[in-house]
């Protein structure tokens, strides 16, 4: 039921309009011209739902298809139709109860609405997912490839709804907070690899609290062997990462730096990685490089 407020009528001089007319109808005519106090609310009855709307509301929910085992979406837009959602327009026909992998390609702009679309398919889909990957590869002039529309809250919803996730890759996010990282390690017990990285020139936004929480709960994602985040961050968070590495010696912590370089008239993405194990820098072909107090 909608409520509106009826305003007092005013004469041209700004004063309330007076009741100077009369009719044979007496009280009825007088009440029709009487000023209405501003504190009286006029109640407008809501329009009753149509028969079509009632029929639609009473219909059973649309059954979820089996879908593809691996669902991959290359683009979230169409060159011919700006209103189109690209490959995503048919997501509810591709993602189903048999889907274990969902990936997004280099022409996709990932946002919370895509995550919520997946979650709306229900637990029969969400609880069967094991891999969720978003790739950031395109930095050309006409690139449309980022996950800037994904928020910390959206990732928390994803982690809680999909406890079977073992591999999560989210590249070119922006300012994702501790709650997202902790949600994945707490609610996805079989998690093996977790990447949440920002774009070129950006540092990670995680604080020492997130790394200390993970260190203090060795039962959270106890099979986690790869944690990948962006370079940088406050020095205190680096010390917390070192403590985490000591507690989980089998965990490889990779810090990623991204930059854009112009080649052959267009831009290309360069990715530099530094790995740490047990609190020390580690290179796969060389072993440990520096002592544990060097970072």
N, C-alpha and C positions, 0 to 999 in steps of 0.2 A: 504494500500500500504506500503510495507516494504521498509525501506531505509538502505543501507549499505554504507560503505566507502571503496573505492578501493585504495590499498596501492601502493606506487612506487616500481618498481622492482629494485633490487640492484645487482651489480656484486659481485664476491667473495672478492674483495678488499674493499667493503663497499661503493664504489662510484656508482652513478647512471649509469645504463647501457646505452651505447651510441648507436646511430643509425648508424651502419657501413655497413649494408646490403642494397642492392637495388635489384629491380626486374623490369621486363618489365612493371609491373603494376604501377610503379612510385609512385604516391601519395598514393595509397592504401597500398603499402608495407611500405612506410615511416611512415604512421600514425599508422600501427600495431605495430611498435617497438618504437614509440615515448613515452618517460616517461609521466606518467599521474600525474598532480599536485595533492597533497594530499587533497586540499580543494575542489576537484570536487566530488560531490556525485553521486553515481550510483543508479538509481531508478530501483527496481525490481518489476515487475507487480505481484500483488497478484493473486493466483490461483482462477479462478472463482468457485463459489460454485457448488457442484454437484446437479443433479436433485433431488436426495434423500433428500439432505439438504434443498433445496428450498421447496420441498413438505412438509417436517416436519415443517418448519417455517410457512407455510401457513395454517397448521391444527389448528382448534379451540382448546382452552385449555381443558385439561382433566376435566370432570365434577367431583366435589367434592361429595363423597358419604355421606349418612346420618351418617354413623359411629355408634359407641356405645355411649350411654349416659355417661358412665363412662369408660374412657380409661386408663388402667393401664399397665405399662411396667416394668417388674421385672428385666430384665438384658439388658445391652447394648453390650454384647459380647457373644461369643459361645465357649464352651470348645472344640468343635470339629473343629471349623474353626475360626482362629484368625482374618481373614478378614471380618467376619460376624458382622453385627450390632446387633445381637441378636434379641430380640423382636422388636426393632426399625425398622428392615428391612421392616415391613409391616405397619408402622405407618399411611401411607396415605390410608389404607383400614380400619383402626380402628378409626381414628379421622375424624370426619365429622361435618355436620351442626347440628346434634342432640347432639353433645358432649358438656357437661357442666363441666365435671371434667377430668383433666389429672393428673395422679400420676406416680411416679417413685419409684421402690423398692430398696431393699438393695443390689442388684447386678448391679446397674446402675451407670454409670459415666456420669453425666450431663455436657453438654457444650453448648456454644453459638450456635453451628450448629443445635442442637436439637430445640432450641427456634426458630431459623430462618426457620427451616423446617415447624414448626407449622404456623408461620406468613405467609409463602409462600402459604398456603392453602387459604388465602384470608379473607376478612372481614366477610363473612358469617359464618366462623368457629370462628375466633378470638372474634368477638363481642358477641358470645353466651357463651363463657367460663365464669364460675363463680368460679372455684377452680383450683389451680395449686399447687401441693405438691411434694416435693422431700424429701425422707426419708433417714436419715443417721443412720444406725443401726449396720453395720457389720465392726468390727475391727479385725477380725481373721487374721491369717497369710496370707491367700490367698485372702483377701478382695479386691474387686474392687468397692468401694462405696464412691463416693465423687462428689462434684460440683465445683471442682477446675477450670474446663474449662469454668465456667460461669463468665462473666465480668460485670462490672458496666454498660457498654454500652449495652450489651445484655439484661439486666434487664430493662433498660430504654425503649428499643424497645418493650419489652413484655408489659410493663405497658401502653404505649401509644396505642398499637394495641388492647389491651383487656380491655376496660373501664368497662366491667361488672364484673370484678373480685371482689369477696367478701372475699375470703380466699386465702392467699399466704403463703406457707411454704417452705423455702429454707434452708436446713441444710448443714453443712460442706462446706460452701463457703469459700472464702479467699479474704481478703482485699477489700471487696465491699465498695464503697464510698457513700457519702451523696446523690449524684444525683439519685441513684437507690431508696433509701428509699423515697425521695421526689417525685420521678416520680409516685410511687404507690399511695401515699396519695393524690397527685394532680390530677391524671388522672383517678383514680378509685373511684368515689364518694361514692359507696356503700360498700367500703372495711370495713370489720368487724375485721379481724384478719390478722396481718402481722408478719411473722417471717423471719429474716435473721440472721443466726448464723454461727459462724466459727467452726473449728475443735477443738479437745482436746488441751488444753494449749494455745489457741489463744484468743486474746482480740478483741472486736469489733473495727472497723475502723471509726466509725461515729464521727463527731465533734459536738461541741455545735451549729454550724450553722444549722444543719439539725433539731435539736430539737427545736431551737428558731423559725425556719421557720414554723414548724408545730404548735407551740404555737401561733404564730402571725396570722395564717390562720385557725381559728376555723371552717370555712366552708369546709375545705379540709377533706374528709373522716370523716364527722361529726358523723358517727355511729361507728367509730373505738373504740372497747373496749378491744383489746389485741395487745400490741406491744411487741415482743419477740426478744431480741438481746443477744449477748454474754456478759459475765462478763468483767469487766475492762474498759479500755479506759482512756483518760486523765481526771483529776479531773474537769476541766472546763466543760467537757461534762456531768459529773455527776450532776453538779449544774444546767446545762440546762435541764436535765431530771427532776430534782426536780421542776423547774419552769413549765415545761410542765405538770407534774402531778397536780400541783395546778390549772392550767387553765382548765384541762380536768379531773375533779374528777372521772368521770365514766371510765376512761382509766386505765387498769391494765398493768403496765410495768413489764415484767418478764426478769430477767437477768439470763442467763444459763451458768453454768460451766460444762465442760466435761472432763473426765479423763478415761484412759484405765487401767483396772486391770486384772492381769493374774489369771485365775481360771481354774482348771481342764485341765491344759496343753495348754490353749489357752487364747486369750485376749477377754475381755468383756467391754462394754461401760457403764460407770456410768454417770448419768446426775443429776446435782444439780441445783435447781431453787430457786431464791429469788424474791419475788414479792413486788411491790411498788404501792401505790395508794395515790393520793393527796400529793405527796412529802414525804411520810413516808413508812417505811417497813410494809408490811401487810402479815399476815398469815391467810389463810381461816378459820381455826378452832379457832384462838386466837384473831383475829382482829389486830389493829395497835400495833406495838411493840416499836418502837423508835420514838422520836420526829423528826420533819422535817429537823433538821440540822445535823442529824447523818450520812448522806451519801452524 
